[in-house]
Amino acid sequence: MSQIPTIAAAAKALAAKTMSPVELTQDCLARIRALEPELHAFVTLTEDRALSDARKAEAEIMASGPRSQMHGIPVGLKDIVDTKGILTTCQSRFLADNIPDKDATCAASLDAAGSVLMGKLTTHEFADGGPSFDLPDPPSRNPWNTAHFTAGSSSGTGAAVAAGLVLGGIGTDTGGSIRGPASLCGIAGLKPTYGLVSRAGVAPAAYSLDHIGPMCWTVEDCAIMLQSLAGHDPADPASANRPVPDYVSGIGGGVRGLRIGVVRHFHETDHPVSAATQASITDAIKIYEGAGATVVDVTLPPLQDWSACGFLISAAERLAAYEDWAMTRLDTFSARVRDRMFLGSFVTGADYLQAVRFRRELCAELAAVMRDVDILLTASNPGEAPLIDQVPRWDNLTKPNFTFPFNVAGVPALSLCGGFGPQGLPLGLQLVARPFEEADLMRAGHAYELATNWRAQRPAICASKEPALACA
């Protein structure tokens, strides 16, 4: 069995006809069979569909070449993304038998690009809460050490991409649910600008904070996947109607001339990070300066202000999305989500309105800072993944998180692997750009990845089950 390729490498080999979509899919299925019993990354494995998609892609590529770089690429979808004729449970008892009659727009976009659907990936219930052990399916495990947490709620996507069960996957992000798992699982995860990728057909968490985006092994792979996902969709009232740029061709342009602002108080004062994470940020600054970027310190409103604002909006909007069930069948939810529904019921209309007003002020301050810098740099997590059975019930309330500010602002944000901590688990860096400037954001992330060797190391579990399962 071959090494786990990136999307970029696989796309090149498929186009050159030196790799078969069927063989690539079979490799992923072999890893799934070997590792899924420990990782719990899938809710529903669609093996027959995957092999059918792969055979179709192979015939099309042989006849006329690939129609996109995603043609023949194995992917997974977070299980809050509707899939026609395929179980979509949102990891909840409420939807245990739910089979949609239509694909979500993001699922349809990947299908149109020729991707191979491997299945539906584990999430937290309705993309809320944390690792719950009182749901029909178990929570995902971190492939770097299965005793540890993946973060959430795009937990299965993070685990599946890191272990090479899929080459890319869909995540959703309301307060960090792409970037959290990307950080703890050591992959790249992009939360695009609000409205860039359609939310139509994706179960809501909080309407004004929800984002859909790619999770992949590298930033370049995220760019390739975003190219197929971005675009206007009349079915999503928040969808941005603007031309989609080329995210891929300029990704290797480097960072010379970019101005990078370090939000030092976020990770040094507002929520101090581990020594290893601080060292990774310091190293990243040196890398960017050495590559010709100008690096300066910047100041934003305190992390606590962003988190308080985002939490009030999220709590109210999450309750609104599922109010009927919360009023009539509250005990059917997992304990974690039930507690959050209770808390949301205490947010008054006045509270919500004040949070929305405060949001405007916070966004204006961010926009003012970003007039003078192209990219922001901070942490995406404070350190390595915690043990999965030691994640507090109120894990998103005990301390402010580093990702929420950029959901509140709706700007693009990227988590990428910043190395490894003393336990051998991944560390996460976060880069942020102005609205709709994903191309610059991913160019900066790609430059960092090229300057480090973190992408050369896969979790040891990839090779532990079977000698043929080599790691890239």
C-alpha positions as CSV (number, residue, x, y, z in Angstrom):
1,M,0.0,0.0,0.0
2,S,1.3,3.4,-0.9
3,Q,1.9,6.3,1.4
4,I,-1.0,8.7,2.2
5,P,-0.9,11.4,-0.5
6,T,-2.1,15.0,-0.2
7,I,-4.9,16.1,-2.4
8,A,-2.5,18.1,-4.4
9,A,-0.2,15.1,-5.0
10,A,-3.1,12.7,-5.7
11,A,-4.6,15.1,-8.1
12,K,-1.4,15.4,-10.1
13,A,-1.0,11.6,-10.2
14,L,-4.6,11.1,-11.2
15,A,-4.3,13.6,-14.0
16,A,-1.1,11.9,-15.2
17,K,-2.9,8.5,-14.9
18,T,-0.2,7.1,-12.7
19,M,-2.7,6.6,-9.9
20,S,-6.1,5.1,-10.1
21,P,-9.1,6.6,-8.2
22,V,-10.2,3.0,-7.4
23,E,-6.8,2.1,-5.9
24,L,-6.7,5.4,-3.9
25,T,-10.2,4.7,-2.6
26,Q,-9.3,1.1,-1.7
27,D,-6.3,2.4,0.2
28,C,-8.5,4.6,2.3
29,L,-11.0,1.8,2.9
30,A,-8.1,-0.4,4.1
31,R,-7.1,2.3,6.6
32,I,-10.7,2.7,7.7
33,R,-11.1,-1.1,8.4
34,A,-7.8,-1.1,10.3
35,L,-8.3,2.1,12.4
36,E,-12.0,2.9,12.6
37,P,-12.6,0.5,15.6
38,E,-10.3,2.8,17.6
39,L,-11.0,6.2,16.1
40,H,-14.8,6.2,15.7
41,A,-14.4,8.8,13.0
42,F,-17.4,7.6,10.9
43,V,-21.1,7.5,11.8
44,T,-21.9,6.0,8.4
45,L,-19.4,4.4,6.0
46,T,-20.6,4.4,2.4
47,E,-18.3,1.8,1.0
48,D,-20.5,0.9,-2.0
49,R,-21.0,4.5,-2.9
50,A,-17.3,5.2,-2.6
51,L,-16.3,2.4,-4.9
52,S,-19.0,3.4,-7.4
53,D,-17.8,7.0,-7.3
54,A,-14.2,5.9,-7.8
55,R,-15.0,3.7,-10.7
56,K,-17.0,6.5,-12.3
57,A,-14.1,9.0,-11.7
58,E,-11.6,6.5,-13.2
59,A,-13.6,6.1,-16.4
60,E,-14.1,9.9,-16.8
61,I,-10.5,10.7,-16.2
62,M,-9.3,8.0,-18.6
63,A,-11.7,9.3,-21.2
64,S,-11.2,13.1,-21.0
65,G,-9.0,13.9,-18.0
66,P,-10.1,15.3,-14.6
67,R,-12.6,18.1,-14.5
68,S,-11.2,19.5,-11.2
69,Q,-8.4,18.8,-8.8
70,M,-11.0,17.1,-6.6
71,H,-11.9,14.6,-9.3
72,G,-11.3,11.1,-7.8
73,I,-10.4,12.4,-4.3
74,P,-11.8,10.5,-1.3
75,V,-13.7,12.8,1.1
76,G,-15.9,12.7,4.1
77,L,-18.8,14.9,5.2
78,K,-19.6,16.0,8.8
79,D,-22.8,14.3,9.7
80,I,-24.8,17.5,9.9
81,V,-24.5,17.8,6.1
82,D,-27.5,16.5,4.3
83,T,-26.9,13.7,1.8
84,K,-29.6,12.4,-0.5
85,G,-30.5,8.8,0.3
86,I,-27.8,8.6,3.0
87,L,-28.4,8.6,6.8
88,T,-27.7,12.1,8.3
89,T,-28.1,11.9,12.1
90,C,-26.5,15.0,13.5
91,Q,-25.2,12.5,16.1
92,S,-28.7,12.8,17.7
93,R,-31.5,10.5,18.7
94,F,-33.9,13.0,17.1
95,L,-32.6,12.1,13.7
96,A,-31.5,8.5,14.2
97,D,-33.5,7.5,11.0
98,N,-33.2,10.7,9.0
99,I,-32.5,10.1,5.3
100,P,-32.6,13.4,3.4
101,D,-34.1,13.6,-0.1
102,K,-31.6,16.3,-1.3
103,D,-27.9,17.0,-0.9
104,A,-26.7,20.0,0.9
105,T,-25.1,22.5,-1.5
106,C,-21.6,21.8,-0.2
107,A,-22.1,18.1,-0.7
108,A,-23.5,18.7,-4.2
109,S,-20.5,20.9,-5.0
110,L,-18.0,18.2,-4.1
111,D,-20.0,15.6,-6.0
112,A,-20.0,17.9,-9.1
113,A,-16.3,18.3,-8.8
114,G,-16.0,14.5,-9.0
115,S,-15.0,13.6,-5.5
116,V,-15.5,10.2,-3.9
117,L,-17.8,10.1,-0.9
118,M,-16.4,7.8,1.8
119,G,-19.2,8.5,4.3
120,K,-20.5,10.7,7.1
121,L,-18.2,11.7,9.9
122,T,-18.7,11.9,13.6
123,T,-19.7,15.2,15.2
124,H,-21.0,16.4,18.5
125,E,-24.8,16.5,18.8
126,F,-26.1,19.2,16.4
127,A,-22.5,20.5,16.4
128,D,-22.8,21.6,20.1
129,G,-21.4,20.4,23.4
130,G,-18.3,18.3,23.7
131,P,-17.4,14.6,23.9
132,S,-20.6,12.9,24.9
133,F,-20.8,9.3,26.0
134,D,-24.6,9.2,26.2
135,L,-25.3,9.4,22.5
136,P,-26.1,6.5,20.1
137,D,-22.5,6.7,18.7
138,P,-19.2,7.2,20.6
139,P,-17.1,10.3,20.3
140,S,-14.1,10.4,18.0
141,R,-10.7,9.7,19.3
142,N,-7.5,11.6,18.5
143,P,-5.3,9.5,16.2
144,W,-2.1,10.9,17.8
145,N,-3.2,9.3,21.1
146,T,-6.7,7.7,21.3
147,A,-6.9,8.6,25.0
148,H,-7.0,12.2,24.1
149,F,-9.7,14.6,22.7
150,T,-10.1,15.7,19.1
151,A,-11.8,19.0,20.0
152,G,-15.1,19.6,18.2
153,S,-17.5,19.7,16.8
154,S,-16.0,18.6,13.5
155,S,-14.3,15.8,15.5
156,G,-14.6,12.9,13.0
157,T,-13.3,15.1,10.2
158,G,-10.2,16.0,12.2
159,A,-9.5,12.4,13.1
160,A,-10.3,11.0,9.6
161,V,-8.0,13.5,7.8
162,A,-5.1,13.1,10.3
163,A,-5.2,9.3,10.0
164,G,-5.6,9.3,6.2
165,L,-9.1,7.7,6.2
166,V,-10.1,10.5,3.8
167,L,-7.9,13.1,2.1
168,G,-10.2,16.0,2.9
169,G,-13.5,16.6,4.7
170,I,-16.2,19.2,5.4
171,G,-16.2,20.8,8.8
172,T,-18.5,23.5,10.2
173,D,-17.5,26.3,12.5
174,T,-19.7,28.3,14.9
175,G,-17.1,29.1,17.5
176,G,-14.1,27.1,16.4
177,S,-15.5,23.7,15.3
178,I,-13.2,23.5,12.2
179,R,-10.1,25.1,13.8
180,G,-10.3,23.3,17.1
181,P,-10.1,19.8,15.7
182,A,-7.6,21.0,13.1
183,S,-5.4,22.2,15.9
184,L,-5.6,19.1,18.2
185,C,-5.5,16.6,15.3
186,G,-2.5,18.4,13.6
187,I,-4.1,19.2,10.3
188,A,-5.1,22.4,8.4
189,G,-8.6,23.7,8.8
190,L,-10.1,26.8,7.1
191,K,-13.1,28.8,8.3
192,P,-13.9,30.9,5.3
193,T,-15.5,34.3,5.3
194,Y,-19.1,34.2,6.4
195,G,-21.2,33.6,3.3
196,L,-18.5,32.4,1.0
197,V,-19.6,28.7,1.3
198,S,-23.3,27.9,1.3
199,R,-24.9,26.6,4.5
200,A,-28.0,25.3,2.6
201,G,-28.8,21.8,3.7
202,V,-26.5,21.9,6.7
203,A,-28.1,21.7,10.2
204,P,-27.9,25.0,11.9
205,A,-26.1,25.7,15.1
206,A,-26.2,29.5,15.3
207,Y,-27.4,31.2,12.2
208,S,-25.3,34.3,12.3
209,L,-22.1,32.5,13.3
210,D,-22.2,29.3,11.2
211,H,-19.5,28.7,8.6
212,I,-18.8,25.7,6.3
213,G,-15.2,24.9,5.3
214,P,-12.5,22.4,4.3
215,M,-10.3,20.4,6.6
216,C,-7.2,18.7,5.0
217,W,-3.7,17.6,5.7
218,T,-2.2,20.8,4.2
219,V,-3.2,24.4,3.5
220,E,-2.7,23.8,-0.2
221,D,-5.3,21.0,0.0
222,C,-7.7,23.4,1.7
223,A,-7.3,25.8,-1.2
224,I,-8.0,23.1,-3.7
225,M,-11.1,22.0,-1.8
226,L,-12.3,25.6,-1.3
227,Q,-12.1,26.1,-5.0
228,S,-15.0,23.6,-5.4
229,L,-17.0,24.8,-2.4
230,A,-17.0,28.6,-2.8
231,G,-19.7,30.4,-4.7
232,H,-23.1,32.1,-4.5
233,D,-26.1,30.0,-3.6
234,P,-29.6,31.6,-3.7
235,A,-30.7,28.8,-1.2
236,D,-28.6,30.4,1.5
237,P,-29.9,33.9,2.3
238,A,-26.4,34.9,3.7
239,S,-24.6,33.7,0.6
240,A,-22.2,36.2,-0.8
241,N,-22.8,37.0,-4.5
242,R,-19.3,37.8,-5.8
243,P,-16.8,36.2,-8.2
244,V,-14.8,33.3,-6.8
245,P,-11.0,34.0,-7.2
246,D,-8.4,31.4,-8.0
247,Y,-7.2,30.2,-4.6
248,V,-4.7,27.6,-5.9
249,S,-2.4,29.1,-8.6
250,G,-0.9,31.8,-6.4
251,I,-0.5,29.8,-3.2
252,G,3.2,29.5,-3.6
253,G,3.8,33.2,-3.9
254,G,5.4,33.6,-0.5
255,V,4.9,36.3,2.1
256,R,7.4,38.9,1.1
257,G,5.8,42.3,1.5
258,L,2.9,41.0,3.7
259,R,2.3,42.7,7.0
260,I,1.6,40.3,9.8
261,G,0.1,41.5,13.1
262,V,0.7,39.4,16.2
263,V,-2.2,39.5,18.7
264,R,0.2,38.9,21.5
265,H,-2.2,39.7,24.3
266,F,-4.6,37.0,23.2
267,H,-2.1,34.2,23.9
268,E,0.1,35.8,26.5
269,T,-2.3,37.7,28.8
270,D,-6.0,37.1,28.0
271,H,-5.5,33.3,27.9
272,P,-1.9,32.3,28.4
273,V,-0.8,29.3,26.3
274,S,1.5,26.5,27.1
275,A,5.3,27.1,26.8
276,A,5.4,24.8,23.7
277,T,2.6,26.8,22.0
278,Q,4.3,30.1,22.8
279,A,7.6,28.7,21.4
280,S,5.8,27.7,18.2
281,I,4.4,31.2,17.8
282,T,7.8,32.7,18.4
283,D,9.3,30.4,15.8
284,A,6.5,31.3,13.3
285,I,7.3,34.9,13.7
286,K,11.0,34.2,12.9
287,I,10.0,32.2,9.9
288,Y,7.8,35.0,8.5
289,E,10.4,37.7,9.2
290,G,13.1,35.5,7.5
291,A,10.8,35.1,4.4
292,G,10.4,38.9,4.0
293,A,7.2,39.7,5.9
294,T,6.9,42.6,8.2
295,V,5.8,41.5,11.7
296,V,4.3,43.9,14.2
297,D,2.3,43.6,17.4
298,V,-1.3,44.6,17.3
299,T,-4.0,45.1,20.0
300,L,-7.7,44.0,19.7
301,P,-10.4,44.1,22.3
302,P,-9.8,41.5,25.0
303,L,-10.4,37.9,24.2
304,Q,-13.0,37.8,27.0
305,D,-15.1,40.5,25.3
306,W,-15.2,38.5,22.1
307,S,-16.1,35.3,23.9
308,A,-18.8,36.9,26.0
309,C,-20.4,38.5,22.9
310,G,-20.2,35.3,20.9
311,F,-21.5,33.1,23.6
312,L,-24.7,35.2,24.2
313,I,-25.4,35.2,20.5
314,S,-24.7,31.5,20.1
315,A,-26.7,30.5,23.1
316,A,-29.8,32.4,21.9
317,E,-29.5,31.3,18.3
318,R,-28.9,27.6,19.2
319,L,-32.0,27.5,21.4
320,A,-34.0,29.2,18.6
321,A,-32.9,26.5,16.1
322,Y,-34.1,23.7,18.3
323,E,-36.7,25.3,20.6
324,D,-39.6,23.0,19.7
325,W,-37.7,19.9,20.7
326,A,-36.2,21.7,23.8
327,M,-39.7,22.6,25.0
328,T,-41.2,19.2,24.4
329,R,-38.4,16.5,24.4
330,L,-35.6,18.0,26.3
331,D,-34.5,14.7,27.9
332,T,-33.9,13.3,24.4
333,F,-30.8,15.5,24.0
334,S,-27.4,14.5,25.4
335,A,-26.7,15.9,28.9
336,R,-24.2,18.4,27.5
337,V,-26.6,19.8,24.9
338,R,-29.5,19.8,27.4
339,D,-27.5,21.9,29.8
340,R,-26.7,24.4,27.0
341,M,-30.4,24.6,26.0
342,F,-31.2,25.4,29.6
343,L,-28.6,28.1,29.6
344,G,-29.8,29.6,26.4
345,S,-33.3,29.9,27.8
346,F,-31.9,32.5,30.3
347,V,-30.7,34.8,27.5
348,T,-33.3,37.6,27.2
349,G,-34.2,39.6,24.1
350,A,-32.4,42.5,25.7
351,D,-29.3,40.4,26.3
352,Y,-29.3,39.3,22.6
353,L,-29.8,42.8,21.3
354,Q,-27.0,44.2,23.4
355,A,-24.7,41.4,22.2
356,V,-25.5,42.2,18.6
357,R,-24.8,45.9,19.2
358,F,-21.5,45.0,20.9
359,R,-20.6,42.8,18.0
360,R,-20.7,45.8,15.7
361,E,-18.3,47.7,17.9
362,L,-15.9,44.7,18.1
363,C,-16.0,44.2,14.3
364,A,-15.3,47.9,13.8
365,E,-12.2,47.7,16.0
366,L,-11.0,44.6,14.2
367,A,-11.5,46.3,10.8
368,A,-9.5,49.3,11.9
369,V,-6.6,47.2,13.0
370,M,-6.6,45.2,9.8
371,R,-6.4,48.3,7.6
372,D,-2.7,48.3,8.6
373,V,-1.9,44.6,8.5
374,D,-2.7,41.8,6.0
375,I,-2.7,38.8,8.4
376,L,-3.2,38.3,12.1
377,L,-1.3,35.6,14.0
378,T,-2.2,34.0,17.3
379,A,-2.8,30.5,18.8
380,S,-5.8,28.3,17.8
381,N,-5.6,26.3,21.0
382,P,-3.7,26.8,24.3
383,G,-1.8,23.6,24.1
384,E,-2.0,19.9,23.4
385,A,-5.2,17.8,23.4
386,P,-6.5,17.0,26.9
387,L,-7.6,13.5,27.9
388,I,-11.0,12.8,26.4
389,D,-12.5,11.8,29.8
390,Q,-11.2,15.0,31.5
391,V,-12.9,17.6,29.2
392,P,-15.1,19.8,31.5
393,R,-18.8,19.8,30.9
394,W,-18.6,23.6,30.4
395,D,-15.3,23.4,28.4
396,N,-16.3,26.4,26.3
397,L,-17.2,28.6,29.2
398,T,-14.3,28.1,31.7
399,K,-11.9,30.2,29.6
400,P,-12.2,32.3,26.5
401,N,-11.2,30.5,23.3
402,F,-9.0,31.8,20.5
403,T,-11.3,31.0,17.7
404,F,-14.6,32.7,18.7
405,P,-13.5,36.3,17.8
406,F,-13.4,35.4,14.1
407,N,-16.8,33.8,14.1
408,V,-18.2,37.0,15.7
409,A,-16.4,39.0,13.0
410,G,-17.1,36.6,10.1
411,V,-13.6,36.9,8.8
412,P,-11.5,34.0,7.3
413,A,-9.4,32.1,9.8
414,L,-7.0,29.2,9.3
415,S,-5.6,26.7,11.9
416,L,-2.4,24.9,10.9
417,C,0.0,22.5,12.7
418,G,2.6,24.5,14.6
419,G,4.6,21.5,15.7
420,F,4.3,19.1,18.6
421,G,4.3,19.5,22.4
422,P,6.1,17.5,25.1
423,Q,3.4,14.7,24.9
424,G,4.0,14.3,21.2
425,L,0.6,15.8,20.4
426,P,0.0,18.6,17.8
427,L,0.1,22.3,18.5
428,G,-2.0,24.8,16.6
429,L,-1.3,28.2,15.1
430,Q,-4.1,30.5,13.8
431,L,-3.9,33.0,10.9
432,V,-6.6,35.5,10.1
433,A,-7.3,37.7,7.1
434,R,-9.7,40.4,5.9
435,P,-13.1,39.3,4.5
436,F,-12.8,37.4,1.3
437,E,-9.0,37.5,1.3
438,E,-8.6,33.7,1.7
439,A,-6.0,33.7,-1.1
440,D,-3.6,35.8,1.0
441,L,-4.4,33.8,4.1
442,M,-3.7,30.4,2.5
443,R,-0.5,31.8,0.8
444,A,0.7,32.8,4.3
445,G,-0.2,29.4,5.7
446,H,1.4,27.5,2.8
447,A,4.6,29.4,3.2
448,Y,4.8,28.4,6.9
449,E,4.2,24.7,6.0
450,L,7.0,24.8,3.4
451,A,9.4,26.3,5.9
452,T,8.7,23.5,8.5
453,N,8.7,19.7,8.4
454,W,5.5,19.1,10.4
455,R,3.7,17.7,7.3
456,A,6.2,14.8,7.0
457,Q,4.9,13.1,10.2
458,R,1.6,11.2,10.4
459,P,0.2,9.7,13.6
460,A,1.9,6.4,14.6
461,I,-1.4,4.7,14.6
462,C,-1.4,4.8,10.8
463,A,1.3,2.3,10.7
464,S,0.7,0.4,13.9
465,K,-2.1,-2.0,12.7
466,E,-0.6,-3.3,9.5
467,P,3.0,-2.9,8.1
468,A,1.5,-2.0,4.7
469,L,-0.2,1.1,6.1
470,A,2.7,3.5,5.6
471,C,2.5,7.1,6.7
472,A,3.5,10.1,4.6
